[in-house]
Structure formats: structure tokens, C-alpha cells
């Protein structure tokens, strides 16, 4: 600021008194047990664990770049926490996951690393072929809606006699197989008695030497998950041999199996026998055909659409576009059952997730599902990289030999078969965004995380280590924020377990990213009403003054945590936590997290609570550390822009500080706080710099800002003491500054001098 000749008017108004700030009181109970549980981050950069003096605290408060990064990450994490909480409040079905009913299943872990040998089975003599009853066959054929690739598959079956439908369950693959056989037999065996058979020993049928037991027959068989080795061992020679046997007997065969693996995958690339997908199929068309028949009138279609929309079935079919779901909707409509109730059961994310994990014990599939749940909305490459890191850890933990090859693992090739609940949205045209990974249903993310945490017992330690790695992923704020939110979701089922497993060690870490992660996770935990009191009690414990380095780090984390969703839910209690953190005698270490949390709370609409607390804390108006800390925190908040700074800020190249943009809303509180800050050293110098920023940086050329500043400045000037002389002096200096004269300062000076 510009200097002056002689004595500066009103340098200090403080009354001579003892420190009026409340003392820290007696230290709490021993925290030896808590300290023992804290993990020392010796390989990560520390930010200082000892007491911090005033000069260092103020330097940290005004350093700039690191503060901006912290604020951006905290705001993003809080936004994600808000989104998850709002989703849960809208649909309580997402909370069912984790109940005892989900612990009745068994999940194994070995299948993903098994390399198959030869085909097993008892040979041709063991083959049993059961004719498909006419009513069963008609059930598949009546109202059948062919998928997009149906015609091409039929031509391939007619030419090769053998077709492998290597697609997941629930895709309508069996109905497609029966229809393909019926059409192929109808054309090829015209005038001949033809029969469709179900083969009950598919392994033997595909073994060398098998021959059809009769001519002009069709065979459909399924290799399910228990025949994994047989599926992987199928090679092109075996398929060619089976196709030749079928052709010699004028027969056809369709084999239904899961996604191709091993030799079958290689055969799929080199022949026309194997089809990896049936093609797109509109689930609405299936419902329409099954409910209304082949030629419905327009009014019936409109009535059906209204029923689907009002019951939530349209959302269900969008989230789960599988033919079996469409068939269940159709059955409910035709039977006259309560469609809304049926839809609610089918949309229940708990049931979806439970069934998926029962069917998929392959570690690669599980790891991608967990990565998608943690990083939903991120780019595919980001999710795939995270999934690979977790998969490598799981494989190592399971003792896979040889170790999984990174060359052999291609998540994108497996998505359609293993992850039907996941969509990879194409890049947005013209925006440069990468393909983004998301779940079809918005509630699946947290349900997947909670199921894996509570049911996959062998994964818990690996998941904690993996999330910790994500929190240190370079400068990728989005990944860090999402990992922190996921850590909070995991804690929902048993927060006390999570506290001792990872939350306390993260909160007491020397590393800021881990402390920020713990703070965000606690906000997510407290978003569940039943955990809110637990979270607040924990923060009260952490913020209690103590003498150890661990105590200081826990207090910083507690102060950070209340600046997000948790503090917005109860701003008065949040300010109590910040008051305790700020009140550590002769230690300024908590000033930075307290000031930033105050900024975040103001930005979330809690400005009146924050300013009222600042007024209460600085009420002694003496030289006590608490008063100086409080007014320093106030001046810091006064200079920080908010996410929404009003119309005036929107027109500027840089946004207005939140408190300046809403100066008229907080006029009494701001007037008093500015008066206190301008009156006392050492805060006075910083207050003058901050006020000059408001006047010259934002007031020059902006009539709206100037109109807000005029009543504030004149209100301070009317107060008893040296306020008027001080403002007259400094506004005059700023108005006449030869390097950067301020028209706004000149106008405010004129307004002050006109006061009676």
C-alpha cells in the first residue's frame, strides 16, 4: 500500500486488556490407543506436524497455488457426495444392500485363472437327446422378435449346419436358437418329418466321434458355467468335425454358451461358426408383440405406453434392456398383476447386484465392476487402468501361476458379455471428451461397492490399498475425489469397522491427499441419518486439543470435513468444530483448514452462520491469538470467489468474491467484522490490503460493486473511534496513487466526507 508522511491516522484502537479468548482447557483423555492405530506415511511428502507460528500460518494462507488446488478438490468431492446422498434420498431401495439376506450366497474366486484342458464327458454313448415338446417349442416361436443379426445367423446355420451362440444369459439366446433350428429344418427338410431335440450332455456331443442318432433333426444344447473347461477347449477342428457329422445326417445344431474363451475365442476369429452377439433388440417391441400381438391398433399402443411410463417400466427397460426383462414385464401385463410392484422388484439394485456377483466370480470382471463403481463417469482408459491395478493385486494375492499377463487382459472385449449393466458412452461430438463409463441405473454404483465390501471378504484389504493408491494418482483431482467418496460408501455398512480399517489412519496421515480423502469419506458416511451422530462425535474427538503430531493431523482433518456436506447439514455444529480447531493455544496450524472450510460453507449458503461465528469468536477485540486468527480467517474468506457470484460477477473477466457479491445481504455482520479488522494490528495491515482489493480491483468501473461498497464503508466510518479518519486517509491514498489511481476510492472518499 502507499506510505504516508507523519503518523498514520488510527493505527490501532485496541483496548489494553488481557487475552480474552477462552483457554483450551484441560487436555482430553489419553489417545495412546488412537495414536497406535495411525499409519506413518514415511514415503510421502509431509506438511509439518509441529506447532505453527503466526507468520508461517499467514504465509500458508496466502501462498496461492496449493490453496487453489485444495479448494478445487474439496469442492469436487463435496459435489460428488451431494449427488450420491440425493440419489439415496430419492430411492430408498438403494439402501437394502448389505442386509442379512445377501449373505446367503456363496462366491468363489478360482475360476478366472483356470486354463482348461481337454473336453470332458463320457463319450458318445452317454448322449441323451430329449425331443422338445410342441408346446415348449411354440412358446419360443410365438411372438418371437428376431434380433438384428438373426437373418445372417440363419444363413450361416444353413450353410455350416453348426452355430455357436456365445452370448450371455438373459439375451434371449435360447429362444433365438429354437427359432433358428425351426426355420432351418422347415426349409431343408421340406416334406420330411423333422424334430428338435434338447441335448442333455453337450460335452459328449462336441467330442470326436459323435454322430446324430437320426436324420433330419435339430439339436439345441447349452454349455453353462459348469462346463467352462469344455468351452475353452473347443477348437476349430472339433467344430469342423461336428459340423461334418451334422451335414452327413442332414441335421442342424445350435450350441448356446457364454462368451468365447481360449480355443473357442480363436475359432470365433477364424470361422463363421461362432457368433459373439445377437444384435440389437428393442425391448419395447418385445413387450408390444407379447402383449398386443402382431398387428395392434394405435390406441392399444398408446395405452400400453402410458402403462409402461406410469409404472416405471420404461425406466426399467432402459436400464435393463435384456429380452428376459421384457418377457417378465409382458407376463405381468398379460396376467393383470400390479406392474408397478413388479417393476420395483426388478429395478431393485440389491437383487441385480446380488445376482450378478453370483454369476460372475471371474476376478477380471469383478475388478472392472469395482473400478466402474468407484470412477463412474470417468473415461474408459481411466477406469480400465484402475481395474488393471486392482486385478493385478487380486491375482497376486490368489497366487495365480503364471501371473496374469497384461497383454492378455482386454476389458473392452469382455464388457458386452460380463458387464451388461455398464454403458460406455461414445465421445461427445465436438467436446473432446473421451468415452465415459457409467452404470445404466444410477443406484448401481453404491450398491456394487457395498456388496463387494460386505460379501467379498477376500477383497477388503486389497480394495483399501487400491483406493489409497487412487488418492495419490498424480494431480487427477477427479480420481481422488471419487476414490474418497467410494471410501465413504464402503463405510456405510459398518462405520466403526471402517474407522479402524482405514479412516483413522488416513485422517492422521502426514499426507494431505489422504487427510482430504478421510474428510470427504466422513461427509458421505454422515449423509446416512443413522450415522450422523457417530460422525459428529468422532470429529469432536479428533478436534480436541492435544500435544502429539497425530492429534494435530486429526484436527486438520476434522476442520476440513465440516466444510462439505456434513457442515452444510448442521452449520452451527460445524462452526463449533472450527472454533475448537482454531482455539489451540499458541498454535496456528489449523488456520488454513478452518479458513477454507469457512469459505466452502459460505459458498454453500451458510454465510450468515459463518459470519455470526466470526463475530462471536472475535468479540473480545483484544490482541489474543483467537481474535487474530478469527479476523485472519474472515479476511481470507472475504477475498475468495464463490461458485455463483451473481450477475455482476458474471460480466467480469474474474469472478467477484462471494461476500462482496452479496454485501447487502450480510451488511451488519460485514460492517462489524471490517471495523474490527481495520482497528487492530497485526490484522490491520492485511485488512487494508483486502479492502483495497475490494475497492480498486472490483469497484473500479463496476457501478453495482460500488453501490454495495458505499453503505458498507460509510457504515464503518460512522462508528466511534478512529474509523472515519483511517478510511479518509487510505481512500485518499488509493484515489491519488500515481501508478494506479482508483476512481472507486475517490467516490467512496467523497461519500465519507459528506457524512455529518
N, C-alpha and C positions, 0 to 999 in steps of 0.2 A: 504494500500500500504506500501511498505518497507520504513522505515525512512532513514535519511541520517545525516551525521555529518556535522556541519557547516551550512551555508546558502544554501537553495535550489536554484539552478540557475533559473533565470527568473520567480520568484514567481508571479510577476504581471507587466503588461505592460500598464495598463490603463493610459490615459492622464487625468490630472486634469481638469475637466470641470463640469459644472452644468448638471443637468438631461436634456438630450437632447430629451427624449421621449415626444411626443405630450401630452398635458394635456387632461383630459377627456371632457373639455368643459362644457358649462352650461348644467344643467340637463334639460331633456325634459319636455314636458307639464305634467301637473298633471295626475297621473294614479289612482286617487281615485276610478273612476268607475271600472277600471280593478281590483283593489285590492278587491273591494267589491264582485266581482264575484268569487274570489278564494276560494276554499274549503279547510279548515284546516283539515289535516289528524291527528287528535289528538290521534287516536288509533293505529297509525302505527309508526314505528321507524323513527325518524328524523335524518338527517345527518348534522345538524348545519346550521343555517340561517344567522349568523352574519358574519362580515368580518373575513377572514382567513389570518394569517400572513405567512411569507415565510417558516418558519420551519415546520408548520403544513401542508402547501401545498406540500412541498417536501416529507414529511413523507407519505402523501396520495398517492403521485405519485409513490413511491417506495414500497408500502405496499405489493403488490404481488397478493394475492388470490382474493380480491374483484375486483381488476382491471382486472384480467383474466376473471372473470365471466362477468363483464360488456362488455368486448371486444367480448366475445363469443356470448352474447345475441345480441349485436348491429350488429355483422356481420351476424347472422342468420336472424334477422329481415330485414336487408338490402337485403339479398338474396331473401327472400320471396317477398319483394316489387318489386325487379327487375323482378321476374318471372311474377307477375301479370301485370306489365306495358308492358312487352314484349308480353304477350298474347293479350292485348288490341291493341297494335300496329299492330299485325298480322291480327286481325279480328275486324274491326270496328263495326260489328253487335252487339258486346257485349256492346256497348255504347248506344244502343237505349233505354235500360230500363230507366224508370223514366220520359219518355215523357208524355205529357198530355193524349195521347191515353190510357195509362194504368190506368187512374183514372176513367174510365167509368164503371168499375165493382163494385160489392158490395161484401163485405166479412163479414160474420157473425161469431160469436165466441161462441155460446151457445151449439152447437151440441155435442161437445166432452164430456160433462158432463151430458148428458141426460140419464137417466135409463128408459128403455121402460116399458110400462105396457102391456096390452093385445093387441091382434090383433084388428085392427080397420077395418071398411068396412061395407057395407050394407047387408051382408049376401048372401046366395046362389042365391036369386032371382035377384041380381044386376049383376051377372056374365055375361060378354059378351065374346063370343068366335068367332073370325073372321077367316075364312079359309085363309090360306096363299096361295096367288096366285101362280100358277105354275111357272111363270117366276121369281117371287121373290125367290121361293124355289130353282129353278135351279141356280140362281145367287150365292146362298150359296154353292151349291153342286159342280158346275162346277169348276174344277181346285182347289178343296179343298185339302189342305195339312194337314193331321192329325198330331196333336201334339203327344208327346212321350207317354202320358198316354191314348191315345184315345181308344185303344183296351180294356184296363182294365175298362175304364169308360163305354164302350158299354156293356161289360159283366155284370157290376153292374146294369145298367139300365134294361137289360133284366131280371135279377133276381129279382130286387126290384120294378120295374115299375116307380120309382121316383128317380130323380137325381138332386142334388143341385150343380150348378157350382158357388161356392163362390170365384170368381176371379175378379180382377179389370177390368174396361173398357179398350178397346184397345188391348186386348189379343186374339181377335178372338173368344170370348166366344159364341156369337150368332150364328156364322157360325158353330161352333162345336155343339151347341145344335140342330140346324136343321138337321145336318148330322147324329147325334146320333139317333134322332127320326126317320128319314127316314130309316136308316138301321134296327132299332129295329122293326118298323112296317112292313118292307119288309119281314122279316123272320117270325115274329109272326102272321101276318095277310095274309099269302100266300093264294091267291085265293079269297081274300075278299077286297072290296073297302075300302081303308084307306085314311085318310085325316089328314093333320097337321093344327092345329089351333093356332092362337095367342090370348092369354087371355089378355083382357084389364083391368081386375080388379083382380090382383094377390092376394090381401089381402083376398078377398072373397073365392077364390079358395082354399086357405090354411086354411080356417076357418072350425070348426067342422060342420059336416052335409053335406058338399058339395059332389055332385056326378056328374060324367061326363054326359053330355047331350046326348051322343051316344056311341055305342060300336066301337071298332077298330079305335080309334082316337089317335092322338098325340097332346100334348099341350106344347107350349113353352110360358113362361111368365117371366117377369123381375120385380124384386123388386129394384127400383132405390134408390137414396139417399133420396128422399122424403118419402120413406117407411122404414126409419131407425128403428122406434119403432117396426114395424111389423117384420122386420128381426131379431132384438134382441130377440123378444118374441117367435120365433119359437122354440119349444122344440121337444124332441124325440117322445112324444105321438102324437102330431099333425102330424108329418111327417109319423108316422106309420099308423095313421088313413087315411091320404090322399093316401098313398100307397095301403092300402087295398081297398079303393074305386076305384082306378085305376085298380087294378087287377081284381075286380069283373066285370068290364066292358071291360076287355081286352084292356086297354088303357095304354099309357105311358105319362110321363110328365117330362120336364126338366125346372128347375127354375134357372134363371140367376140372381145373386145378387152379392153384393160386399163382401169383406172379412167377415167371420163369426164373430158375436159379441154375447155376452150374452148367452141365452139358445141355440142358433144355434151353437155357438162355442163348447159348451159342447156336443151337439148332434154329432158334427163332430168327436169328440174323441171316441164316443161310438157306431157309426153306420157306414154303408157304403153308406149312402145317400149323404153325403156332401163331395165334392172334393175341396180342397183349391188351387189347381194349375192344369193346363192342361198339364204341362210337357214342356220340351224344344222344341223349334221350330226354325229352321234355316230360318231367313228372306230372305236370298238369294235364298233359294229353292222356297219360295212363289213367288218371282219375276220371277224366271226362269219358273215356272209352268204357271203363268198367262200370261207371255209374249210369251213364246216359245211353250207352250203346253206340253203334257205328254212325247213325245219322240223326243226331239230336237237333231239335229246333232252337232258334235263337233265344227264346225266353227261358228254356231249360238251362242253357249255358249260362245266361246271366244270373239265374237263381243259384246255380252251383257256385259261381264266382263269389257271390255275396256270402254264401255259407262258408266258403274257404277263408274269405277275408275276416269275417266276424269271429270265427273260431280260432284264428291264429294259424290255420293250416297252410296258408300261403307262405308265412314266415318259416314254418317247419319245412316245407318242400324246397324253399330257397336254401336253408341251412343244411338239409339232408336230402339232396336230390336223387337218392337211390330208388330204384324201382320197388324194392321191398317196402320202403316207407310209403310210397304212393299206393301200393297194394293195401297196406293197413288202413290208410285214410279211406280208400274206396270201400273196404269191408265195413268200416264203422258207419259210413253214409248209407250203404245198402241195408245194413241191419238196423238202422234207426237209433244207434247208440248216441250218447252225448259226445259229439265230436270235439267240443272244447276240452272236455276232460281227457279224451283220448290223446288229443294233441299235446296237452300239458304233460302227460306221461311220456310221450315220445320226445318232447323237447327238453325234458329234464336232463341237464348236463351231467348229473351224477350217474344216471344209468348209462348214458352214452360213453362216458369215460371208463366206467367200470367194465363194460362190455369190450371196449377197445383194448384195454390192458389185459383182459383175459385172453383175447385172441392174439395179441402181439407181445411176445416175450423176447423178440429179437432186440439185442441191445442197441443196434443202429437205429431202429425205428423208435425205440423209447427215448434215445438221446436226442433225436431230431424233434420229437414231440415236446420234450422239456425245453430245448433251445427255442422253439417257436413260442412256447408259453411264456418264457422269460422275456424274449425280444420281439413279441408280436408287433407288427407294424414296421419292423426294420427291413432292410434289404435282404434279398436271398443270400448273398455272399456272406453278409454279417452273421446271419442265422446259421448257415452251413459251417462256417469257421468255428463258431461256438459249439455246435453239435459235435464236430470232429474232436475238439479238445475234450469234451466230456466222454465221448465214445472211446478215445484212446485211454483215458483214465479207467473207465469201466473194464475195457479189455485187459489192461494190465492187472487190475485188481482180481479179475476172474482167472488170471493165469493162462490166457489164450496162447496157444503154441501151434504154429508160429504166431508172432504178434501180428495184428491186423495191418494189412498194407494200405497206406493212404491212396495208392493208385487204384485199388480195387473198390474203394468205397465211393459211390456216386449217389448222393442223396436224391438228386433231381430225377434219376431214373426210377426211384422207388416211391416217389411221392404219390402218384396216382393210385398205386396198389395198397400202400401201407398207411397213408395219411388222408383218407377221404374227407376228413373234417377240416383240412387245411387248403387254402387257396393261395396261389402265388399270382398276385395281380400283375398284369403286364405294365411296362413302364408308361408313365403318364406322358401323353403326347406333348412335346414342346416344353416340358418342365425339367427334363434331365434327371428325373427320379429313377432309381433302379427298381426292378421287380420287387414288390413288397410281399412279405409272408404274413398271413392272418388266418385266424380260425373263422369258419363260416358262422358260428354262433358267438356273440360277444361274451357269453358267460363261460365258454370252454377254457379260456386261459387259466383263470384262477382255479377251476375245478381240476384241470390236469395237474397243476402244481401241487394242490393239496392231496390229491390221490397218491401221486408219486411219493410225497413226503411221508404219508401215513401208512402206505401199504408196501412200498418197495423198500424194505428195511435195509437191504444191502447198498442202497444208493445214497442214503442220507449224508454220510461223511464225504462221499465223492461230490455230491451236489454243493455242500457248503464250501469245499475247497474250490470248486469251479466258479461259484458265484464270487468268491473272494478274488479270483483271477480276473473276472469281468470288471470288478470295481477298479482294477488297475490297468484297464485297456487304454493305454496312451492317453489322449485327450478327448476320447469319444464320450462326450457328456451323455448322449442318448443311451449308450450301452450301460454306463454307470448308473444312470437314473433308473433304468428298467431293472437292472440287477438288484438294486436296493429295494424297489417296490416288490419284486418277487420274494426277496428275503422276508419282507413283512407279511406277504400272503402265506408263506410257509409257517410262520409263527402262529397263525390263527388257530390251528388245531390244539396247540399246547404252548402258550407263550412262555411259561416257566421253563419248559424244556429248551425252547429256542434261546432264552436268555442265557442259560448256562452252556448251550452248544456253540453259539456264535455271537449273539447280540452284545453281551458284556465285553467280550474280547475285542470286538470291532469298536465299541464305544470307547474303550480305553486304549485304543491303538495310538502309536505315535504318528501314524499316517492319517492325514486329513481325509483322503477318499474313503477310508474305512469308517471314520467317525461320521462323515456325511451319510454313508450308507446305513449305518445304525440309526441315525436320526430319522431318515426317511422311512426306514422299516418300522420304527416305533409309531410313526404317524399312521401308517397303514394298519398296524395292529389296533391302535386306538380307534380306528374307523368302525370296528365292531363294537357295538354298545356294551357287550358283556366284558370287553377287555379295557374299556376306557379308564375305569378307576385304577386298575392294575398299572396301566401305563403312567398315569399321573403320579401314583405313589412311587414308582420307580424313578421318575425324573426328580421328584422331591428328594429322594435318597441320593441320587447322583450329584445334585447341585449343592448339597450341604458342604460347607467349607471344610477342607481337610488339608493335611500337610504334605501328602505324597504326590509324586508325579502322576500316578494313576488317578488320584482324586481330581487333579486339575483337568486331565483329559476327559474324564467322565462329565465334569461340569460344563466343559465346552460343548460336548455332545448334547447334553440336556438343553443348553441355551439354544443350540441350533435346531433341535427337534421342535420346540414350541413355535418356531417361525413359520411352520407349514400348516397343514390341515388340522393338526392337533390344537394349535393355538387359536386358529380361526373358530373352532368349535367352542372354545372356552377362553376368550381373550383375557379375562380378568385373572384366571389362574395362570395363564401363560405369562402375564406380567409379574405375577408373584415369583415364578421361577426365575425370570430375568432379573428381578430385584435381588434375589438371593445370590445369583451368579455375579452380579455387578458389585455386591456389597462385600466381597472378600477383602479384608483389610490389608492395605499396603501391597496389593497385587492387582495389576491392571490386565492380567492375561485374558480375562473374559470380556473385555470391552468390545473386541471385534465381533465375536459371535452374537453378543447381546445387541449391538448396533444393527447388524444385518437382519437379525430376527425381527427387530422393531420395524425395519424397512419393509420386510415381507408382510408383516401383519398390517401395516398401513396400506400396502398395496392390495391387500385382500379385504379392505373395507373396515378395518379395526382402528382407524386413525384416532378416533375420539378416545378409545380406551388407552392407546399408547401415549397420547399427549397428556391425558389425565394422570397417568402413572408418572410420567416425567415431571409433572408439576408437583406431585406428592413427594417424589424422591429428592427433588431439589429445593423443597420448601425451606430448609434451614438457611439457605442463601449465605453460606459461610465458605471457608476455604477447605472444608472437609473433602477427602477423596471422593466420597459418594456424590457430592454435589458436582464436582468437576467431571466425574465420569458420566453422570446423567446428562449434563449440558453438552458434553462432547458427543455423546450418542445422539442427542437432539440435533446438533449442528450437522452431523453426518447424514441423518435422515432427511434434513432439510435440503440437501443437495442431490438426493438420489431421484432419478426419473422413475415413474411408475409405468405399468404396462398399459394404462389408459389415462392419458394426461389431459383429456378434454379437447375441445375444438381448437383452442388457441395453440396448444402443443402440437396438434396435427398439422398446422400450417407451417411449422418451423422445421428447419433442417435438423435440429436436435430437439428431443422431447423436453418438455418442462419438468422440473421436479414436482413430484406428486403434491407435496404440501403447498407449493406455490400455485399450482393449477387450481387447488381447492382452498385457497387462502380465506375466502369469505366464509366457507363452511366451518373453519376452525379459528375464526378471528379472536375470540377471547383467549383461548389456550396459546395460540401462536404469539399474540401480543405479550403475554406474560413471560413466555419462555425466551423470546427475543430480548425482552427487557432484562431478565436475569443473566442471560449470556453476555450481553453487551456491558454489563455493570461490573463484572468481576474478572480479574486476572487469576490464573493464566488463560481462562477460556475467552476472555475479551478479544484477544488478538485474532483467534480463529473465528469468533463471531463476526468481527468486522470484515474479514475476508469473505465469509459466507454471505453476509448481507450485500457486500459489493457485487458478488456474483449474481445475486437475485436482481439487483438494481441495474447493473451495467450489461451483464451478459444477456439477461432475459427481458429487462424492462425497456432497453433502448429499441425504439421502433415498434413496440408491441403495445398498443393502447389498452388492450384487455389486461395485460400483466400490470401495466402502470396503474390502471383503475383498481386493481386488487391491492397493490402495494401502498397506495395513498392512505387509506384508513388504517392500515397496519402501522406504518411509520409515524403518522400523526398521533395515533393512539399511544405508542411508546413515548413520543415526545411530550405528551400531556402529563406523564407520570411525574411524581415528585422526585427530587434529586437532580442529578446532572444529565439526565437523558436528553433533554432538549439541546443543551449546549454541545453534547457529544455528537448528536446527529447533525446539528448545524455545521459543526467543524468538518466532519468527514464527508458529508454530502457535498460541501463546498470544495473539498479537495478533489473528490472524484469528478465533479462537474467541470473543474478547471484543469484537470490533468492534461498537460501538453501532448502526451503521447496517445492517450485515448480518452478524450473528453466525453462525458456522459450526459446527453440531453435528459435522460430519465432522472438522474441525480439532481439536475438543475430544477426540474419541475417539482420534485419532492422537497427540495430545499425551499422553493418558493412557497409551497403549501405549509411547511413548518413555520416559516417566518410570518405567515399571515395568521397564525393561531393567536388568540387573545392572551 
